[in-house]
Structures are given as structure tokens and as C-alpha cells.
Amino acid sequence: MYPDSLKDVIEGFRYFPGVGEKTAERLAFSILELDEEKVSSFAEALKTAKNKLHPCKICHNLTDKDTCDICANKLRDKTLLCVVEDPKSVFLFERLGTYNGLYHVLDGLISPMDGVNPEDIGIDKLLTRIKDNHFKEIILAVKPSIEGETTSLYIKKILEGLDLTVSKIASGIPMGADMEYIDAMTLERALNDRKNIE
């Protein structure tokens, strides 16, 4: 079959979600067609990203600095906080260019069936941040799924009694949809038409 060194490259691509054997083979052969400089540059970029990217000390978004560019931006609306489940969601909303508040990134969603509890996703850090700042509205922008609903309702419950509005992005996003596959217009409408959580 394939030489061991090529098999290792194919196996490496199979670590990525959604990449099956055929796609991994195609990607491996594509790497072989690149000149050495591009391969070195790509390998260096992977190593650098892995070594330098880490959670922002304030919002837990990915950054290569102490504080991400969004948290450091003095022009952002400090009264709005959008809570998302992962850094990918921050980049999705930023690409829209219509939201000007701050973010807080959770470490996933509550899922008792999978043994994921509130303390496992950093809800305590979120609560501390909300209590230490002057937010007027918390927007919950997690995927519409059982885990997303569970997480939203839990956050709403722990924020009861605080003087702020808790809303979530509007439906129009199908139940169970992965945020990264939702088109920009649907995502923008969901953000703009957000509803208070009753």
C-alpha cells in the first residue's frame, strides 16, 4: 500500500473532524505537490498556532496576547455581553460586523448525559465577570439543541435577581444546527431579533 511516511500524513489529516479516509488521502497528495517552502511554511504555521494561541484572560476567546483584541478595544459596547460556546462562534459573529459588544466563551455546553456539568464549562468565571462589570444585557448565543437550551436556562436561573436583561438569539436557526454551518444572513437576523428569556 502506501509508504509509511505517506501513511503518517494521511493519518494526521484524519485527526480533523469531518475528514474521512478519501479526503485525508487527497489532502496528503496535495501536500506532496506543494514546493518545500510552502510545506515548511504550513508546518511552521501549525506549530506556531498550537504554541502561541491560548484563551484570553478576560473572555476566554483565542488570542496570542494576554488580552484579545476585542476585550482590548475601548470602542466596544461594554454594556453588552454575548455568551458563546466556543471561540469559533466569536469569529462567526465578528465576520457579520454588526455586533459591537463583548463576548464570553464557555468551554462547551452543559450535557448531563455526557457528564458535562456547569462547573466543567466555566460558568463560575462567567458569573464572576458579570458581577464585576456593568453589563445591561447578556445575550446567549449557543446552538439550538437540548444542551444549548439546558445551558441557557441554567445561566438565566443563576442570573435571577441581577439588574440586567438576559436574551437569546432568535429561532430561525434550526434545532440541532451547528453554528458554523449557519449562513451569515440567518445568523445576523437571529442576533438582531433576539428575545428575552422568560
N, C-alpha and C positions, 0 to 999 in steps of 0.2 A: 504493500500500500504506500502511504506517504512516508518520506524520510522523517526521522524523529524530530528534527528541528522545525519542519513544517507542521507536524502534528502538534507541537507545543504552541505554535502561533494560532492554529485553529482552536485548540482548547482554550487559549487565552481569550479569544473573541467570544467563546461560548459562556464566559462568565457574565456577559452583559444580558440584561433582561430582554426577552423577545428575539434573541438571536439563536436560531436553530443551527443544525449542522450545515445545511446548504449555504446559508448566509455567512456563517463563520468561514467556510471554505472559500467563498467568493472574496471576502474581506482579506483573508490570508494571501490569496493570489494577487489581489490588488496591491498589498504591501510589497510583494516581490517585484512588482512592475515600477514602483517608485524608485527614484535615484537615492543613493546612500544619504545624501544631505537631507532630503525630506524625511526619510525614515529616522535619522538621528534627531532631527528637529521634533518630530512627532513623539518619539520616545522620551525626549527631554521634557517636552510639554506635559506629558503624562506624569512623569516623576515630580516635576515642579508643582503641578496642581495637587498631587497627592500629599506632598510635603508642606506646602505653604498654605493651602486653604484650610480654614478652621471656622468654628462658629463665632460670630460677632459676640462680644462680651455683653452687649445690651439686648439685641433682638434674636440672636442665635441663627441669623442668616449666614450664608457662606461669605467669607472675606479673606483677604490675605493681609489685612491690617488688624489692629486691636478692635477698632470700631468700623463697621461697614460704612460705605458712602451715604447710604440712606439715613442712618442714625446721625451721621456727622453733618448732614445738610441742614443748615439753620433755616432754610426756606420751607421745609416740610411743615405740614399742619400738625402741631404737637397735641391737638385735642382728639385726633382720630387714630385708633389702633386697629389694624386688620390682623386677625389671628388666622394663621395658615398651618397646614400640617407638615410642610416640608419646604426647603429652600426653592425647589423648582417652581412652586406656586408664586413666590415673590417675584421671580423673573417673568412669569406669565403676566401678572398684574402690571409690572413695570413696563412691559412691552406695549401695553394698551396706552399708557401715557395719560390716563385720565384720573388716576388716584394720586393724591398728593399727601396722604397721611403717613404714619409709621406702621411698622409690621412687628409681629411677634411670631416666631417659628416654633411650633411644638415638635416633639420627637415622635410624630405619628399620631394615631388616634386611639382612643380607649376601645379595647376589644376584650371583654372578659372571657369570651370563648377561646381566645388565643393567649390568655394570661397576661394581657396588657392592661394595667390599671392606671388611674390618674397620676400616681407618683412616678410611673415609668415614662410618661411623656412630658414631664416638666411643668405640670400645671401650677406647682408651688412657685416656680420662677415667674410665671405669668401673673399670678395673684400679687406677688411682691411688687412687680413692676407697676401694675395698675394702681396699687395703694400708694406707691411712692411718686406718682405723677398726677397730672391734672387732665386726664382724658375725659372727654364728654361722651364719646361713643366708642363702643367695642364692636367691630364688625367680624362676625365669624364666617370665614370663607373656606370651609372644609368641604370635601366631596360629599355629595348627597348619597349617603349609604347608611346602613344601620350604625356602623361605627362613627360616622360623621354626626348623625343625629344624637347618638349617645354622648359624644364629646361636647356638642353644642349645648345640650340640656344640662350637662354637668357643670359647664362653665357658667351658664345662666344662673344655675342654682347657687353656686358659690359667690356670685357677684350680687346676689339679692341684698338690698339694704344700702348698697353704694349708690351715690348720686350720679348715675350715668345710664345711657341708653345702650341696650345690648340688642344688636340686629344681626341678621344673617343674610347672605346673598340670596336673591330671589330664585324660585324654581324656574324652569325653562332649561335647567341643566338636568338631564335625565338621571333618575335614581341609579346609583351604582357607577356612574360615569367617572372616568379618571380625569382629573383637572387638566392634565397636559394635552388631552386629545380634544378639548372643547375649543371651538373656533373663537376668535377674538371678539366678534360681534356679540355672540351669546354670552361670553364671559363679561363683557362690558355692560350689557343690559342687566345681567344678574347682579352686578355690583351696584349699578345706578338704581335699580328697583328693589334694593334690599328692604327687608321687612323687620320690624321689631319682633323679638321672640316673646310670645305670650307665656 
